[in-house]
Amino acid sequence: MSGVASTRVDRWLWAVRVFKTRSAAAAACRAGHVRVRGERAKPATSVAVGDEVVVRGVDRSRPERILEVRRLLEKRVGASLAAEAVVDRSPAPLPRELFAVPVRERGSGRPTKRERREIQRLRGY
């Protein structure tokens, strides 16, 4: 499992369960959401033990995940083995209150322009 010196970043992100599929990991790389050693990563970018991988946009509660490669994996493994292969240095998740949608009274009609802007701001658009 760890006999290799480096592996592809999309394969590693899939193996440590950051993404559900390898194609989703590759799509995130192509979209510019993955950085390896501070530089934008393509799906075939090599990662080695000790590298820092930054992933944006995986989860709304964590806008950015900062991961350190502790062990290289080529195949998807169980959750306990995946947890041993990565050190998560991400900041704490944002509180759920930030994602709350304002409650309007039933039957109060359509939202005003101001209310629409507030809803969009809360949802992060």
C-alpha positions as CSV (number, residue, x, y, z in Angstrom):
1,M,0.0,0.0,0.0
2,S,2.7,2.5,0.9
3,G,5.5,1.1,-1.2
4,V,5.2,3.9,-3.7
5,A,7.1,7.3,-3.5
6,S,4.1,9.4,-4.8
7,T,0.6,9.0,-6.1
8,R,-1.9,11.1,-8.1
9,V,-3.7,13.7,-6.1
10,D,-7.2,12.8,-7.4
11,R,-6.6,9.1,-6.5
12,W,-5.3,10.0,-3.0
13,L,-8.3,12.4,-2.3
14,W,-10.7,9.6,-3.3
15,A,-8.8,7.0,-1.2
16,V,-8.9,9.0,2.0
17,R,-12.6,9.7,1.5
18,V,-12.6,13.4,0.8
19,F,-14.6,12.8,-2.3
20,K,-17.1,10.0,-3.0
21,T,-15.8,9.2,-6.5
22,R,-12.5,9.6,-8.2
23,S,-14.1,11.5,-11.0
24,A,-15.5,14.0,-8.5
25,A,-11.9,14.5,-7.2
26,A,-10.6,15.0,-10.7
27,A,-13.4,17.5,-11.5
28,A,-12.5,19.5,-8.4
29,C,-8.9,19.5,-9.5
30,R,-9.8,20.7,-13.0
31,A,-12.0,23.4,-11.5
32,G,-9.1,24.8,-9.4
33,H,-10.5,23.8,-6.0
34,V,-7.4,21.7,-5.1
35,R,-3.9,23.0,-4.2
36,V,-0.8,21.0,-3.6
37,R,2.1,22.7,-1.9
38,G,0.4,26.0,-2.5
39,E,0.0,25.6,-6.2
40,R,-3.1,24.8,-8.2
41,A,-3.2,21.0,-8.9
42,K,-4.2,19.0,-11.9
43,P,-5.7,15.6,-11.3
44,A,-2.3,13.9,-12.2
45,T,-0.3,16.1,-9.9
46,S,1.9,13.9,-7.7
47,V,1.6,14.0,-3.9
48,A,4.2,12.6,-1.5
49,V,4.3,12.1,2.3
50,G,4.5,15.4,4.0
51,D,2.8,17.4,1.3
52,E,0.0,19.9,2.2
53,V,-3.2,19.5,0.1
54,V,-5.9,22.3,0.4
55,V,-9.4,21.5,-0.9
56,R,-12.1,24.2,-1.2
57,G,-15.8,23.7,-1.5
58,V,-16.3,20.2,-0.2
59,D,-18.7,21.1,2.5
60,R,-20.6,24.3,3.3
61,S,-19.7,24.1,7.0
62,R,-16.0,23.9,6.1
63,P,-15.2,26.2,3.2
64,E,-11.6,25.0,3.1
65,R,-10.0,21.7,4.2
66,I,-6.2,21.7,4.9
67,L,-4.9,18.1,4.8
68,E,-1.3,16.8,5.3
69,V,-0.4,13.6,3.6
70,R,0.8,11.1,6.2
71,R,0.6,8.0,4.1
72,L,0.1,7.3,0.4
73,L,-2.9,5.2,-0.7
74,E,-3.6,3.9,-4.2
75,K,-7.0,2.2,-3.4
76,R,-10.0,3.2,-1.3
77,V,-9.7,1.8,2.2
78,G,-11.8,1.6,5.3
79,A,-12.5,4.8,7.3
80,S,-10.1,3.9,10.1
81,L,-7.2,3.3,7.7
82,A,-8.1,6.5,5.7
83,A,-8.0,8.5,9.0
84,E,-4.4,7.2,9.6
85,A,-3.3,8.3,6.1
86,V,-4.2,12.0,6.6
87,V,-3.7,14.8,9.2
88,D,-6.6,17.3,9.1
89,R,-5.4,20.8,9.9
90,S,-8.6,22.5,8.9
91,P,-10.1,25.3,10.9
92,A,-13.1,24.4,13.0
93,P,-16.4,24.1,11.1
94,L,-18.6,27.1,10.9
95,P,-21.6,27.2,13.3
96,R,-24.9,26.0,12.0
97,E,-26.5,29.3,12.8
98,L,-24.7,30.9,9.9
99,F,-26.6,28.7,7.5
100,A,-30.1,29.4,8.9
101,V,-32.7,30.7,6.5
102,P,-34.9,33.5,7.9
103,V,-38.4,32.3,8.7
104,R,-41.2,34.4,7.3
105,E,-44.8,34.3,8.4
106,R,-47.0,32.1,6.3
107,G,-49.2,34.0,3.9
108,S,-47.1,37.2,4.1
109,G,-46.6,37.2,0.3
110,R,-43.5,37.3,-1.8
111,P,-40.3,38.5,-0.2
112,T,-39.3,42.1,-0.8
113,K,-36.1,43.0,-2.6
114,R,-34.3,43.6,0.7
115,E,-35.5,40.2,2.1
116,R,-34.3,38.5,-1.1
117,R,-30.9,40.0,-0.7
118,E,-30.7,38.9,2.9
119,I,-31.7,35.4,2.0
120,Q,-29.1,35.3,-0.8
121,R,-26.4,36.7,1.6
122,L,-27.3,34.0,4.2
123,R,-27.1,31.2,1.6
124,G,-23.8,32.5,0.4
125,Y,-24.7,33.4,-3.2
